[in-house]
Amino acid sequence: MFRTLVLHCGRASYYSPLTINRRLLVTPAKIQTDGSFMNGRISRTAVILTKPDGVKYSLVNTYFDHKNSHESEWRSVVDGIEYSIKKEERSAHLENDNLGVINNLVNRNRPTGLYIYYYDYIFEMLSNMDYLAVRWIPRALNKADKLFR
C-alpha cells in the first residue's frame, strides 16, 4: 500500500535491492536510464552514470529493431547495468521513470512475450554486481531524458 501511494504521489520511490552479493562497503554509483521510441521502429536509450567521486559519464545508443517504447525502456535498464559493469562500478542505485519496468524488477514479476529476454538478462548480469538497487522516479527528475534533446 505504502509503495503504491508513494509512486502515485509523483515523488521518487525508495530503492529496492535486486541483489546484494557482497557486503556494501562503498557508496554506490548512481545510474539514470531512459528510453525513447520514434515511429519507424527507431529507438534510443540514454544512460547517465555518476560515480561515487562525482565523475559523470553518459551514453546514448540507437536501435532499429525495437517494437515499442516499453522495449526501449527495458533496453535502457540493460544498457545502464552493462555500462556500469564496463566502467567497473559493481555497486549502484539505478533509477528509471517507467513504472512498469521497475515494478516487474522489484516484485520479481517475470513479464511475458517480448520482454522476457531483457528481464532474464538483467538478472543474469546481477551475478557481476556486488549490489544493485532500483527505484522509480518521475520523468521530471530523470536527467537521462535530457540527453535526447
PyRosetta script that sets phi, psi and omega in degrees:
from pyrosetta import init, pose_from_sequence

init()
pose = pose_from_sequence("MFRTLVLHCGRASYYSPLTINRRLLVTPAKIQTDGSFMNGRISRTAVILTKPDGVKYSLVNTYFDHKNSHESEWRSVVDGIEYSIKKEERSAHLENDNLGVINNLVNRNRPTGLYIYYYDYIFEMLSNMDYLAVRWIPRALNKADKLFR")
pose.set_psi(1, -49.7)
pose.set_omega(1, -178.5)
pose.set_phi(2, -61.1)
pose.set_psi(2, -44.4)
pose.set_omega(2, -178.1)
pose.set_phi(3, -60.2)
pose.set_psi(3, -45.4)
pose.set_omega(3, 179.9)
pose.set_phi(4, -63.7)
pose.set_psi(4, -41.9)
pose.set_omega(4, 179.5)
pose.set_phi(5, -60.3)
pose.set_psi(5, -45.5)
pose.set_omega(5, 179.5)
pose.set_phi(6, -62.7)
pose.set_psi(6, -42.8)
pose.set_omega(6, -177.7)
pose.set_phi(7, -63.6)
pose.set_psi(7, -36.8)
pose.set_omega(7, -177.0)
pose.set_phi(8, -87.6)
pose.set_psi(8, -5.9)
pose.set_omega(8, 176.6)
pose.set_phi(9, -85.0)
pose.set_psi(9, -3.1)
pose.set_omega(9, 177.8)
pose.set_phi(10, 81.6)
pose.set_psi(10, 15.9)
pose.set_omega(10, 176.1)
pose.set_phi(11, -110.3)
pose.set_psi(11, 155.4)
pose.set_omega(11, 178.9)
pose.set_phi(12, -62.2)
pose.set_psi(12, 142.0)
pose.set_omega(12, 177.2)
pose.set_phi(13, -82.6)
pose.set_psi(13, 177.0)
pose.set_omega(13, 177.9)
pose.set_phi(14, -84.2)
pose.set_psi(14, 160.6)
pose.set_omega(14, 179.4)
pose.set_phi(15, -73.8)
pose.set_psi(15, 136.5)
pose.set_omega(15, 176.4)
pose.set_phi(16, -115.8)
pose.set_psi(16, 118.1)
pose.set_omega(16, -179.0)
pose.set_phi(17, -66.7)
pose.set_psi(17, 134.2)
pose.set_omega(17, 172.5)
pose.set_phi(18, -96.6)
pose.set_psi(18, -30.4)
pose.set_omega(18, 178.5)
pose.set_phi(19, -153.0)
pose.set_psi(19, 145.0)
pose.set_omega(19, 170.2)
pose.set_phi(20, -137.9)
pose.set_psi(20, 90.7)
pose.set_omega(20, -177.6)
pose.set_phi(21, -84.5)
pose.set_psi(21, -25.5)
pose.set_omega(21, 178.1)
pose.set_phi(22, -140.0)
pose.set_psi(22, 161.0)
pose.set_omega(22, 177.9)
pose.set_phi(23, -63.3)
pose.set_psi(23, 132.2)
pose.set_omega(23, -177.0)
pose.set_phi(24, -74.5)
pose.set_psi(24, 107.3)
pose.set_omega(24, -178.3)
pose.set_phi(25, -109.6)
pose.set_psi(25, -10.2)
pose.set_omega(25, -178.3)
pose.set_phi(26, -122.3)
pose.set_psi(26, 160.7)
pose.set_omega(26, 174.2)
pose.set_phi(27, -70.7)
pose.set_psi(27, 129.8)
pose.set_omega(27, -179.2)
pose.set_phi(28, -71.2)
pose.set_psi(28, 149.1)
pose.set_omega(28, 171.7)
pose.set_phi(29, -70.6)
pose.set_psi(29, 163.4)
pose.set_omega(29, 178.1)
pose.set_phi(30, -115.2)
pose.set_psi(30, 129.8)
pose.set_omega(30, 178.7)
pose.set_phi(31, -121.0)
pose.set_psi(31, 128.1)
pose.set_omega(31, 171.4)
pose.set_phi(32, -117.2)
pose.set_psi(32, 132.8)
pose.set_omega(32, -178.8)
pose.set_phi(33, -128.0)
pose.set_psi(33, 154.1)
pose.set_omega(33, 176.1)
pose.set_phi(34, -154.2)
pose.set_psi(34, 150.6)
pose.set_omega(34, 177.6)
pose.set_phi(35, -121.6)
pose.set_psi(35, 149.4)
pose.set_omega(35, 178.5)
pose.set_phi(36, -137.2)
pose.set_psi(36, 135.0)
pose.set_omega(36, -178.5)
pose.set_phi(37, -125.1)
pose.set_psi(37, 130.5)
pose.set_omega(37, 178.9)
pose.set_phi(38, -118.6)
pose.set_psi(38, 159.5)
pose.set_omega(38, 180.0)
pose.set_phi(39, -57.1)
pose.set_psi(39, 151.4)
pose.set_omega(39, -178.2)
pose.set_phi(40, 88.8)
pose.set_psi(40, 11.6)
pose.set_omega(40, 177.9)
pose.set_phi(41, 66.7)
pose.set_psi(41, 23.9)
pose.set_omega(41, 174.4)
pose.set_phi(42, -90.2)
pose.set_psi(42, 126.1)
pose.set_omega(42, -175.2)
pose.set_phi(43, -128.6)
pose.set_psi(43, 145.0)
pose.set_omega(43, 175.2)
pose.set_phi(44, -130.0)
pose.set_psi(44, 147.2)
pose.set_omega(44, 174.5)
pose.set_phi(45, -124.0)
pose.set_psi(45, 147.0)
pose.set_omega(45, 179.7)
pose.set_phi(46, -128.8)
pose.set_psi(46, 141.6)
pose.set_omega(46, 179.8)
pose.set_phi(47, -135.9)
pose.set_psi(47, 132.9)
pose.set_omega(47, 169.0)
pose.set_phi(48, -118.9)
pose.set_psi(48, 121.2)
pose.set_omega(48, 177.8)
pose.set_phi(49, -111.2)
pose.set_psi(49, 120.2)
pose.set_omega(49, 177.0)
pose.set_phi(50, -112.1)
pose.set_psi(50, 113.0)
pose.set_omega(50, 179.6)
pose.set_phi(51, -72.3)
pose.set_psi(51, 161.0)
pose.set_omega(51, -179.0)
pose.set_phi(52, -57.3)
pose.set_psi(52, -27.3)
pose.set_omega(52, 179.2)
pose.set_phi(53, -83.6)
pose.set_psi(53, 2.3)
pose.set_omega(53, 176.5)
pose.set_phi(54, 96.5)
pose.set_psi(54, -7.4)
pose.set_omega(54, 179.0)
pose.set_phi(55, -70.5)
pose.set_psi(55, 131.7)
pose.set_omega(55, -177.3)
pose.set_phi(56, -111.3)
pose.set_psi(56, 140.7)
pose.set_omega(56, 174.0)
pose.set_phi(57, -127.1)
pose.set_psi(57, 147.2)
pose.set_omega(57, 176.6)
pose.set_phi(58, -133.1)
pose.set_psi(58, 154.8)
pose.set_omega(58, -177.1)
pose.set_phi(59, -145.8)
pose.set_psi(59, 133.8)
pose.set_omega(59, 172.7)
pose.set_phi(60, -129.0)
pose.set_psi(60, 125.6)
pose.set_omega(60, 178.3)
pose.set_phi(61, -116.8)
pose.set_psi(61, 150.9)
pose.set_omega(61, 176.4)
pose.set_phi(62, -118.8)
pose.set_psi(62, 136.4)
pose.set_omega(62, 179.5)
pose.set_phi(63, -127.4)
pose.set_psi(63, 146.1)
pose.set_omega(63, -177.5)
pose.set_phi(64, -115.2)
pose.set_psi(64, 8.0)
pose.set_omega(64, -174.9)
pose.set_phi(65, -122.4)
pose.set_psi(65, 10.4)
pose.set_omega(65, -179.4)
pose.set_phi(66, -77.6)
pose.set_psi(66, 148.8)
pose.set_omega(66, -176.6)
pose.set_phi(67, -90.7)
pose.set_psi(67, -29.2)
pose.set_omega(67, -176.4)
pose.set_phi(68, -162.8)
pose.set_psi(68, 178.9)
pose.set_omega(68, -176.5)
pose.set_phi(69, -69.9)
pose.set_psi(69, -29.0)
pose.set_omega(69, 179.3)
pose.set_phi(70, -65.5)
pose.set_psi(70, -38.7)
pose.set_omega(70, 176.6)
pose.set_phi(71, -63.6)
pose.set_psi(71, -37.3)
pose.set_omega(71, 177.9)
pose.set_phi(72, -62.3)
pose.set_psi(72, -39.4)
pose.set_omega(72, 178.7)
pose.set_phi(73, -66.1)
pose.set_psi(73, -43.6)
pose.set_omega(73, 177.1)
pose.set_phi(74, -59.7)
pose.set_psi(74, -44.4)
pose.set_omega(74, -178.6)
pose.set_phi(75, -65.1)
pose.set_psi(75, -33.8)
pose.set_omega(75, 179.7)
pose.set_phi(76, -64.2)
pose.set_psi(76, -37.0)
pose.set_omega(76, 177.1)
pose.set_phi(77, -65.8)
pose.set_psi(77, -43.8)
pose.set_omega(77, 176.6)
pose.set_phi(78, -58.9)
pose.set_psi(78, -47.1)
pose.set_omega(78, -179.9)
pose.set_phi(79, -60.1)
pose.set_psi(79, -39.5)
pose.set_omega(79, 179.7)
pose.set_phi(80, -63.2)
pose.set_psi(80, -43.5)
pose.set_omega(80, 179.3)
pose.set_phi(81, -68.7)
pose.set_psi(81, -44.5)
pose.set_omega(81, 178.2)
pose.set_phi(82, -59.4)
pose.set_psi(82, -42.5)
pose.set_omega(82, -178.6)
pose.set_phi(83, -66.1)
pose.set_psi(83, -39.1)
pose.set_omega(83, 177.4)
pose.set_phi(84, -61.5)
pose.set_psi(84, -45.2)
pose.set_omega(84, 179.2)
pose.set_phi(85, -64.4)
pose.set_psi(85, -41.6)
pose.set_omega(85, 178.8)
pose.set_phi(86, -60.8)
pose.set_psi(86, -38.3)
pose.set_omega(86, 179.9)
pose.set_phi(87, -87.2)
pose.set_psi(87, 13.2)
pose.set_omega(87, 174.9)
pose.set_phi(88, 62.3)
pose.set_psi(88, 34.2)
pose.set_omega(88, 172.5)
pose.set_phi(89, -104.7)
pose.set_psi(89, 107.7)
pose.set_omega(89, -176.2)
pose.set_phi(90, -99.9)
pose.set_psi(90, 2.7)
pose.set_omega(90, 179.7)
pose.set_phi(91, -134.1)
pose.set_psi(91, 122.1)
pose.set_omega(91, -173.2)
pose.set_phi(92, -154.6)
pose.set_psi(92, 154.6)
pose.set_omega(92, 167.8)
pose.set_phi(93, -108.3)
pose.set_psi(93, 122.7)
pose.set_omega(93, -177.7)
pose.set_phi(94, -108.7)
pose.set_psi(94, 134.1)
pose.set_omega(94, 179.3)
pose.set_phi(95, -122.7)
pose.set_psi(95, 139.6)
pose.set_omega(95, 178.0)
pose.set_phi(96, -147.9)
pose.set_psi(96, 150.7)
pose.set_omega(96, -176.9)
pose.set_phi(97, -97.6)
pose.set_psi(97, 11.9)
pose.set_omega(97, 177.8)
pose.set_phi(98, -101.2)
pose.set_psi(98, 108.2)
pose.set_omega(98, -175.6)
pose.set_phi(99, -61.9)
pose.set_psi(99, -37.3)
pose.set_omega(99, -179.6)
pose.set_phi(100, -62.4)
pose.set_psi(100, -46.4)
pose.set_omega(100, 179.9)
pose.set_phi(101, -63.3)
pose.set_psi(101, -48.5)
pose.set_omega(101, -178.2)
pose.set_phi(102, -63.4)
pose.set_psi(102, -42.8)
pose.set_omega(102, 178.1)
pose.set_phi(103, -60.6)
pose.set_psi(103, -42.7)
pose.set_omega(103, 177.7)
pose.set_phi(104, -59.5)
pose.set_psi(104, -42.6)
pose.set_omega(104, -178.3)
pose.set_phi(105, -70.7)
pose.set_psi(105, -47.1)
pose.set_omega(105, -176.7)
pose.set_phi(106, -65.0)
pose.set_psi(106, -42.8)
pose.set_omega(106, -176.7)
pose.set_phi(107, -88.2)
pose.set_psi(107, 3.5)
pose.set_omega(107, -178.5)
pose.set_phi(108, 51.9)
pose.set_psi(108, 45.3)
pose.set_omega(108, -178.1)
pose.set_phi(109, -101.0)
pose.set_psi(109, 96.7)
pose.set_omega(109, -175.5)
pose.set_phi(110, -65.4)
pose.set_psi(110, 120.8)
pose.set_omega(110, -179.2)
pose.set_phi(111, -70.9)
pose.set_psi(111, 172.8)
pose.set_omega(111, 178.0)
pose.set_phi(112, -108.1)
pose.set_psi(112, 163.9)
pose.set_omega(112, 173.1)
pose.set_phi(113, 65.7)
pose.set_psi(113, -129.8)
pose.set_omega(113, -171.1)
pose.set_phi(114, -56.6)
pose.set_psi(114, -33.1)
pose.set_omega(114, -170.1)
pose.set_phi(115, -90.0)
pose.set_psi(115, -5.9)
pose.set_omega(115, -179.4)
pose.set_phi(116, -58.1)
pose.set_psi(116, -42.8)
pose.set_omega(116, -179.3)
pose.set_phi(117, -56.8)
pose.set_psi(117, -47.5)
pose.set_omega(117, -178.0)
pose.set_phi(118, -65.0)
pose.set_psi(118, -45.1)
pose.set_omega(118, 179.4)
pose.set_phi(119, -58.4)
pose.set_psi(119, -51.0)
pose.set_omega(119, -179.3)
pose.set_phi(120, -62.8)
pose.set_psi(120, -40.9)
pose.set_omega(120, -179.2)
pose.set_phi(121, -66.1)
pose.set_psi(121, -38.7)
pose.set_omega(121, 177.4)
pose.set_phi(122, -59.9)
pose.set_psi(122, -48.0)
pose.set_omega(122, -179.1)
pose.set_phi(123, -70.4)
pose.set_psi(123, -26.1)
pose.set_omega(123, 173.8)
pose.set_phi(124, -68.3)
pose.set_psi(124, -41.3)
pose.set_omega(124, -179.6)
pose.set_phi(125, -67.8)
pose.set_psi(125, -21.3)
pose.set_omega(125, -179.0)
pose.set_phi(126, -62.3)
pose.set_psi(126, -21.3)
pose.set_omega(126, 176.9)
pose.set_phi(127, -67.1)
pose.set_psi(127, -18.3)
pose.set_omega(127, 177.4)
pose.set_phi(128, -92.8)
pose.set_psi(128, 0.2)
pose.set_omega(128, -177.7)
pose.set_phi(129, -111.3)
pose.set_psi(129, 142.8)
pose.set_omega(129, 172.6)
pose.set_phi(130, -79.6)
pose.set_psi(130, -36.4)
pose.set_omega(130, -177.3)
pose.set_phi(131, -155.9)
pose.set_psi(131, 133.5)
pose.set_omega(131, 172.6)
pose.set_phi(132, -145.6)
pose.set_psi(132, 126.8)
pose.set_omega(132, 175.3)
pose.set_phi(133, -127.0)
pose.set_psi(133, 147.2)
pose.set_omega(133, -178.2)
pose.set_phi(134, -123.2)
pose.set_psi(134, 157.2)
pose.set_omega(134, 171.9)
pose.set_phi(135, -155.2)
pose.set_psi(135, 156.0)
pose.set_omega(135, 175.0)
pose.set_phi(136, -86.8)
pose.set_psi(136, 140.1)
pose.set_omega(136, 173.6)
pose.set_phi(137, -131.0)
pose.set_psi(137, 151.9)
pose.set_omega(137, 175.2)
pose.set_phi(138, -65.1)
pose.set_psi(138, 151.1)
pose.set_omega(138, -179.0)
pose.set_phi(139, -54.8)
pose.set_psi(139, -36.0)
pose.set_omega(139, -178.4)
pose.set_phi(140, -62.4)
pose.set_psi(140, -24.9)
pose.set_omega(140, 179.7)
pose.set_phi(141, -94.3)
pose.set_psi(141, -4.9)
pose.set_omega(141, -177.4)
pose.set_phi(142, -87.6)
pose.set_psi(142, 101.3)
pose.set_omega(142, -178.3)
pose.set_phi(143, -70.1)
pose.set_psi(143, -21.7)
pose.set_omega(143, 178.1)
pose.set_phi(144, -63.2)
pose.set_psi(144, -29.2)
pose.set_omega(144, 177.7)
pose.set_phi(145, -59.7)
pose.set_psi(145, -32.3)
pose.set_omega(145, -178.8)
pose.set_phi(146, -70.2)
pose.set_psi(146, -19.2)
pose.set_omega(146, 179.0)
pose.set_phi(147, -67.0)
pose.set_psi(147, -20.2)
pose.set_omega(147, 178.9)
pose.set_phi(148, -78.5)
pose.set_psi(148, -14.6)
pose.set_omega(148, -174.6)
pose.set_phi(149, -99.9)
pose.dump_pdb("model.pdb")
